[in-house]
Amino acid sequence: MGLDPPIAFAHHGAPAHERPSSAAGFELALRLGASGLAASVWETRDGVPVAAATAAIRRGLRRRALANSTFAELDTEVLSLDALCDIARGAHLSLDVMDVNAFEACADRARASGSGADASVWICHRDWDTLLRWRSSEPDVALVHVAELETLPHGPERHGADLAAAGIDAMALPYRNWSRGLVTLFHRFERLAFGRDAIHERMLDDLLAMGVDAVYSAHPDRMTDAFQRAGKA
C-alpha cells in the first residue's frame, strides 16, 4: 500500500515568491516541479467556490469575509475553483474544504478523478463526523482526514482501523507527528499517509525517508530538491 512516487503538494502555491493561492503562485509551483497543488476552498455569498489562503480578503484598511461577498466583489486575484482546476492541468489537487457549503463543488471535480490510490483530487477536512457524512453521500471520491496525533481520541491504531472501516482514504498529520512506524501502521490498514507542514529541507527529507505518500510544503523549490535527493522525482 502506498504511492510511489509520493505526491509533492505545493501548499497555497509558492507563497515565498508570489501571493498565496494566486494564479501566479500555483503556476510557479508547477514550473518548480510540484506534482500537486493544495488549496483551501471557501464559498462566496452567491455560491461560487474559491481558493483562498484565509476566510477574508483585505479591501483597503478593512477585511471582508468571503462568505459575505459575491464573487464579483472579490479582488480579481482571488481564484475560482474552476480557475484552479484549469491551472492544475492534470496535476493532483488537494482541496481543504474550509466551508462545508463548498463540498459539493469539490466533489463534482473529484468524482471524475478516481478514488483511493488512483485519485487525483483529494478532499480534506478536519471534522470526523462530517467526513463520515460525506463518505455516505459520495462513495467514490477520495477523502482525507486532517488532524494532529494528540487530537485522535483513541490513538492512531484505533483510528487507522476506523479510517479503514469508514472508507476514508488517507490520514494527514503534521510533520512533527510522523514516524516511520506510524506510516507503516496506517499502511497496514491500507490507508495513505500524508505529511503536512514541511517547511525545512530536513523535514522534507525525513518525511520521504519515512515513506509517506504525499508531502505538503509552501516551498515547492525545496520540495523538488528533496524529491531529487530521495530519488523520487
Contacts in CASP RR format, 6 or more apart in sequence:
PFRMAT RR
TARGET T0000
AUTHOR 0000-0000-0000
METHOD contacts of the structure
MODEL  1
MGLDPPIAFAHHGAPAHERPSSAAGFELALRLGASGLAASVWETRDGVPV
AAATAAIRRGLRRRALANSTFAELDTEVLSLDALCDIARGAHLSLDVMDV
NAFEACADRARASGSGADASVWICHRDWDTLLRWRSSEPDVALVHVAELE
TLPHGPERHGADLAAAGIDAMALPYRNWSRGLVTLFHRFERLAFGRDAIH
ERMLDDLLAMGVDAVYSAHPDRMTDAFQRAGKA
1 117 0 8 1.000
1 187 0 8 1.000
1 188 0 8 1.000
1 190 0 8 1.000
1 191 0 8 1.000
1 192 0 8 1.000
2 117 0 8 1.000
2 187 0 8 1.000
2 192 0 8 1.000
2 213 0 8 1.000
3 117 0 8 1.000
3 192 0 8 1.000
3 213 0 8 1.000
3 214 0 8 1.000
4 232 0 8 1.000
5 35 0 8 1.000
5 227 0 8 1.000
5 232 0 8 1.000
5 233 0 8 1.000
6 208 0 8 1.000
6 211 0 8 1.000
6 212 0 8 1.000
6 213 0 8 1.000
6 214 0 8 1.000
6 215 0 8 1.000
6 227 0 8 1.000
6 232 0 8 1.000
7 35 0 8 1.000
7 36 0 8 1.000
7 92 0 8 1.000
7 94 0 8 1.000
7 213 0 8 1.000
7 214 0 8 1.000
7 215 0 8 1.000
8 33 0 8 1.000
8 34 0 8 1.000
8 35 0 8 1.000
8 36 0 8 1.000
8 214 0 8 1.000
8 215 0 8 1.000
8 217 0 8 1.000
8 220 0 8 1.000
8 223 0 8 1.000
8 224 0 8 1.000
8 227 0 8 1.000
9 34 0 8 1.000
9 35 0 8 1.000
9 36 0 8 1.000
9 37 0 8 1.000
9 38 0 8 1.000
9 92 0 8 1.000
9 94 0 8 1.000
9 214 0 8 1.000
9 215 0 8 1.000
9 216 0 8 1.000
9 217 0 8 1.000
10 26 0 8 1.000
10 29 0 8 1.000
10 30 0 8 1.000
10 32 0 8 1.000
10 34 0 8 1.000
10 36 0 8 1.000
10 37 0 8 1.000
10 38 0 8 1.000
10 217 0 8 1.000
10 218 0 8 1.000
10 220 0 8 1.000
10 223 0 8 1.000
11 38 0 8 1.000
11 196 0 8 1.000
11 216 0 8 1.000
11 217 0 8 1.000
11 218 0 8 1.000
12 20 0 8 1.000
12 21 0 8 1.000
12 38 0 8 1.000
12 39 0 8 1.000
12 40 0 8 1.000
12 53 0 8 1.000
12 218 0 8 1.000
13 20 0 8 1.000
13 21 0 8 1.000
13 22 0 8 1.000
13 25 0 8 1.000
13 26 0 8 1.000
13 28 0 8 1.000
13 29 0 8 1.000
13 34 0 8 1.000
13 37 0 8 1.000
13 38 0 8 1.000
13 39 0 8 1.000
13 218 0 8 1.000
13 220 0 8 1.000
14 25 0 8 1.000
14 26 0 8 1.000
14 28 0 8 1.000
14 29 0 8 1.000
14 32 0 8 1.000
14 218 0 8 1.000
14 219 0 8 1.000
14 220 0 8 1.000
14 221 0 8 1.000
15 21 0 8 1.000
15 25 0 8 1.000
15 53 0 8 1.000
15 218 0 8 1.000
16 218 0 8 1.000
16 219 0 8 1.000
17 25 0 8 1.000
17 28 0 8 1.000
18 24 0 8 1.000
18 25 0 8 1.000
18 28 0 8 1.000
19 25 0 8 1.000
19 77 0 8 1.000
20 53 0 8 1.000
21 39 0 8 1.000
21 40 0 8 1.000
21 51 0 8 1.000
21 52 0 8 1.000
21 53 0 8 1.000
21 78 0 8 1.000
21 79 0 8 1.000
22 77 0 8 1.000
22 79 0 8 1.000
23 77 0 8 1.000
23 79 0 8 1.000
23 83 0 8 1.000
23 87 0 8 1.000
26 37 0 8 1.000
26 39 0 8 1.000
26 79 0 8 1.000
26 84 0 8 1.000
26 87 0 8 1.000
26 88 0 8 1.000
27 87 0 8 1.000
28 220 0 8 1.000
29 36 0 8 1.000
29 37 0 8 1.000
29 220 0 8 1.000
30 36 0 8 1.000
30 37 0 8 1.000
30 87 0 8 1.000
30 88 0 8 1.000
30 89 0 8 1.000
30 91 0 8 1.000
32 220 0 8 1.000
32 221 0 8 1.000
32 224 0 8 1.000
33 220 0 8 1.000
33 223 0 8 1.000
33 224 0 8 1.000
34 91 0 8 1.000
34 220 0 8 1.000
34 223 0 8 1.000
34 224 0 8 1.000
35 91 0 8 1.000
35 92 0 8 1.000
36 88 0 8 1.000
36 91 0 8 1.000
36 92 0 8 1.000
36 93 0 8 1.000
36 94 0 8 1.000
37 84 0 8 1.000
37 87 0 8 1.000
37 88 0 8 1.000
37 91 0 8 1.000
37 92 0 8 1.000
37 93 0 8 1.000
37 94 0 8 1.000
38 93 0 8 1.000
38 94 0 8 1.000
38 95 0 8 1.000
38 96 0 8 1.000
38 216 0 8 1.000
39 51 0 8 1.000
39 52 0 8 1.000
39 79 0 8 1.000
39 84 0 8 1.000
39 93 0 8 1.000
39 94 0 8 1.000
39 95 0 8 1.000
39 96 0 8 1.000
40 51 0 8 1.000
40 52 0 8 1.000
40 53 0 8 1.000
40 54 0 8 1.000
40 96 0 8 1.000
40 98 0 8 1.000
41 49 0 8 1.000
41 50 0 8 1.000
41 51 0 8 1.000
41 81 0 8 1.000
41 95 0 8 1.000
41 96 0 8 1.000
41 97 0 8 1.000
41 98 0 8 1.000
41 99 0 8 1.000
41 102 0 8 1.000
41 105 0 8 1.000
41 106 0 8 1.000
42 49 0 8 1.000
42 50 0 8 1.000
42 52 0 8 1.000
42 55 0 8 1.000
42 66 0 8 1.000
42 67 0 8 1.000
42 98 0 8 1.000
42 99 0 8 1.000
42 102 0 8 1.000
43 49 0 8 1.000
43 50 0 8 1.000
43 66 0 8 1.000
43 67 0 8 1.000
43 99 0 8 1.000
43 101 0 8 1.000
43 102 0 8 1.000
43 105 0 8 1.000
44 50 0 8 1.000
44 66 0 8 1.000
44 67 0 8 1.000
44 69 0 8 1.000
44 70 0 8 1.000
44 71 0 8 1.000
44 74 0 8 1.000
45 67 0 8 1.000
45 68 0 8 1.000
45 69 0 8 1.000
45 70 0 8 1.000
46 70 0 8 1.000
46 71 0 8 1.000
46 72 0 8 1.000
47 71 0 8 1.000
47 101 0 8 1.000
48 70 0 8 1.000
48 71 0 8 1.000
48 80 0 8 1.000
48 81 0 8 1.000
49 80 0 8 1.000
49 81 0 8 1.000
49 102 0 8 1.000
49 105 0 8 1.000
49 106 0 8 1.000
50 66 0 8 1.000
50 71 0 8 1.000
50 74 0 8 1.000
50 78 0 8 1.000
50 79 0 8 1.000
50 80 0 8 1.000
50 81 0 8 1.000
51 78 0 8 1.000
51 79 0 8 1.000
51 80 0 8 1.000
51 81 0 8 1.000
51 83 0 8 1.000
51 84 0 8 1.000
52 66 0 8 1.000
52 78 0 8 1.000
52 79 0 8 1.000
55 65 0 8 1.000
55 66 0 8 1.000
55 67 0 8 1.000
55 98 0 8 1.000
55 99 0 8 1.000
56 63 0 8 1.000
56 64 0 8 1.000
56 65 0 8 1.000
56 66 0 8 1.000
57 63 0 8 1.000
57 64 0 8 1.000
57 66 0 8 1.000
57 69 0 8 1.000
57 74 0 8 1.000
57 75 0 8 1.000
57 78 0 8 1.000
58 64 0 8 1.000
59 75 0 8 1.000
64 73 0 8 1.000
66 74 0 8 1.000
66 78 0 8 1.000
66 99 0 8 1.000
67 99 0 8 1.000
71 78 0 8 1.000
71 80 0 8 1.000
79 87 0 8 1.000
81 95 0 8 1.000
81 102 0 8 1.000
81 105 0 8 1.000
81 106 0 8 1.000
81 109 0 8 1.000
84 93 0 8 1.000
85 93 0 8 1.000
85 109 0 8 1.000
90 120 0 8 1.000
91 120 0 8 1.000
92 120 0 8 1.000
92 121 0 8 1.000
92 122 0 8 1.000
92 214 0 8 1.000
93 109 0 8 1.000
93 113 0 8 1.000
93 120 0 8 1.000
93 121 0 8 1.000
93 122 0 8 1.000
94 122 0 8 1.000
94 124 0 8 1.000
94 144 0 8 1.000
94 214 0 8 1.000
94 216 0 8 1.000
95 106 0 8 1.000
95 109 0 8 1.000
95 110 0 8 1.000
95 121 0 8 1.000
95 122 0 8 1.000
95 123 0 8 1.000
95 124 0 8 1.000
96 124 0 8 1.000
96 125 0 8 1.000
96 146 0 8 1.000
97 103 0 8 1.000
97 106 0 8 1.000
97 123 0 8 1.000
97 124 0 8 1.000
97 125 0 8 1.000
100 130 0 8 1.000
103 123 0 8 1.000
103 134 0 8 1.000
106 121 0 8 1.000
106 123 0 8 1.000
107 123 0 8 1.000
107 134 0 8 1.000
107 138 0 8 1.000
107 141 0 8 1.000
109 121 0 8 1.000
110 119 0 8 1.000
110 121 0 8 1.000
110 122 0 8 1.000
110 123 0 8 1.000
110 138 0 8 1.000
110 141 0 8 1.000
110 142 0 8 1.000
111 138 0 8 1.000
111 140 0 8 1.000
111 141 0 8 1.000
113 119 0 8 1.000
113 120 0 8 1.000
113 121 0 8 1.000
113 141 0 8 1.000
113 142 0 8 1.000
114 120 0 8 1.000
114 121 0 8 1.000
114 140 0 8 1.000
114 141 0 8 1.000
114 142 0 8 1.000
115 140 0 8 1.000
115 141 0 8 1.000
115 142 0 8 1.000
115 169 0 8 1.000
116 142 0 8 1.000
116 169 0 8 1.000
116 192 0 8 1.000
117 192 0 8 1.000
119 141 0 8 1.000
119 142 0 8 1.000
119 169 0 8 1.000
121 141 0 8 1.000
121 142 0 8 1.000
122 142 0 8 1.000
122 143 0 8 1.000
122 144 0 8 1.000
122 169 0 8 1.000
122 170 0 8 1.000
122 214 0 8 1.000
123 134 0 8 1.000
123 141 0 8 1.000
123 142 0 8 1.000
123 143 0 8 1.000
123 144 0 8 1.000
124 143 0 8 1.000
124 144 0 8 1.000
124 145 0 8 1.000
124 146 0 8 1.000
124 172 0 8 1.000
125 131 0 8 1.000
125 134 0 8 1.000
125 143 0 8 1.000
125 144 0 8 1.000
125 145 0 8 1.000
125 146 0 8 1.000
126 145 0 8 1.000
126 146 0 8 1.000
126 147 0 8 1.000
128 145 0 8 1.000
131 143 0 8 1.000
131 145 0 8 1.000
131 166 0 8 1.000
131 168 0 8 1.000
132 166 0 8 1.000
134 141 0 8 1.000
134 143 0 8 1.000
135 143 0 8 1.000
135 166 0 8 1.000
135 167 0 8 1.000
135 168 0 8 1.000
142 169 0 8 1.000
142 170 0 8 1.000
143 167 0 8 1.000
143 168 0 8 1.000
143 169 0 8 1.000
143 170 0 8 1.000
144 168 0 8 1.000
144 169 0 8 1.000
144 170 0 8 1.000
144 171 0 8 1.000
144 172 0 8 1.000
144 192 0 8 1.000
144 194 0 8 1.000
145 163 0 8 1.000
145 168 0 8 1.000
145 170 0 8 1.000
145 171 0 8 1.000
145 172 0 8 1.000
146 172 0 8 1.000
146 196 0 8 1.000
147 171 0 8 1.000
147 172 0 8 1.000
147 173 0 8 1.000
148 173 0 8 1.000
148 174 0 8 1.000
148 177 0 8 1.000
149 155 0 8 1.000
149 156 0 8 1.000
149 173 0 8 1.000
149 177 0 8 1.000
149 182 0 8 1.000
152 158 0 8 1.000
152 159 0 8 1.000
154 162 0 8 1.000
156 182 0 8 1.000
156 185 0 8 1.000
156 186 0 8 1.000
157 185 0 8 1.000
159 171 0 8 1.000
160 171 0 8 1.000
160 185 0 8 1.000
160 186 0 8 1.000
160 189 0 8 1.000
160 191 0 8 1.000
161 189 0 8 1.000
162 168 0 8 1.000
163 171 0 8 1.000
163 186 0 8 1.000
163 189 0 8 1.000
163 191 0 8 1.000
164 189 0 8 1.000
164 190 0 8 1.000
164 191 0 8 1.000
168 191 0 8 1.000
169 191 0 8 1.000
169 192 0 8 1.000
170 191 0 8 1.000
170 192 0 8 1.000
170 193 0 8 1.000
170 194 0 8 1.000
170 213 0 8 1.000
170 214 0 8 1.000
171 186 0 8 1.000
171 191 0 8 1.000
171 192 0 8 1.000
171 193 0 8 1.000
171 194 0 8 1.000
172 194 0 8 1.000
172 195 0 8 1.000
172 196 0 8 1.000
172 214 0 8 1.000
172 216 0 8 1.000
173 182 0 8 1.000
173 193 0 8 1.000
173 194 0 8 1.000
173 195 0 8 1.000
173 196 0 8 1.000
174 195 0 8 1.000
174 196 0 8 1.000
174 197 0 8 1.000
175 195 0 8 1.000
175 196 0 8 1.000
175 197 0 8 1.000
175 198 0 8 1.000
175 199 0 8 1.000
175 203 0 8 1.000
175 206 0 8 1.000
175 207 0 8 1.000
176 197 0 8 1.000
178 193 0 8 1.000
178 195 0 8 1.000
178 206 0 8 1.000
178 207 0 8 1.000
178 210 0 8 1.000
178 212 0 8 1.000
179 210 0 8 1.000
180 209 0 8 1.000
180 210 0 8 1.000
180 211 0 8 1.000
181 210 0 8 1.000
182 193 0 8 1.000
182 210 0 8 1.000
183 193 0 8 1.000
183 210 0 8 1.000
183 211 0 8 1.000
183 212 0 8 1.000
186 192 0 8 1.000
186 193 0 8 1.000
187 193 0 8 1.000
192 213 0 8 1.000
192 214 0 8 1.000
193 210 0 8 1.000
193 211 0 8 1.000
193 212 0 8 1.000
193 213 0 8 1.000
193 214 0 8 1.000
194 212 0 8 1.000
194 213 0 8 1.000
194 214 0 8 1.000
194 215 0 8 1.000
194 216 0 8 1.000
195 207 0 8 1.000
195 212 0 8 1.000
195 214 0 8 1.000
195 215 0 8 1.000
195 216 0 8 1.000
196 216 0 8 1.000
197 203 0 8 1.000
197 216 0 8 1.000
198 204 0 8 1.000
198 207 0 8 1.000
198 215 0 8 1.000
198 216 0 8 1.000
198 217 0 8 1.000
198 223 0 8 1.000
199 217 0 8 1.000
199 218 0 8 1.000
199 219 0 8 1.000
200 222 0 8 1.000
201 222 0 8 1.000
201 225 0 8 1.000
201 226 0 8 1.000
204 215 0 8 1.000
204 217 0 8 1.000
204 222 0 8 1.000
204 223 0 8 1.000
204 226 0 8 1.000
205 226 0 8 1.000
205 229 0 8 1.000
205 230 0 8 1.000
207 215 0 8 1.000
208 215 0 8 1.000
208 226 0 8 1.000
208 227 0 8 1.000
208 230 0 8 1.000
208 232 0 8 1.000
209 230 0 8 1.000
215 223 0 8 1.000
215 226 0 8 1.000
217 223 0 8 1.000
224 233 0 8 1.000
227 233 0 8 1.000
END
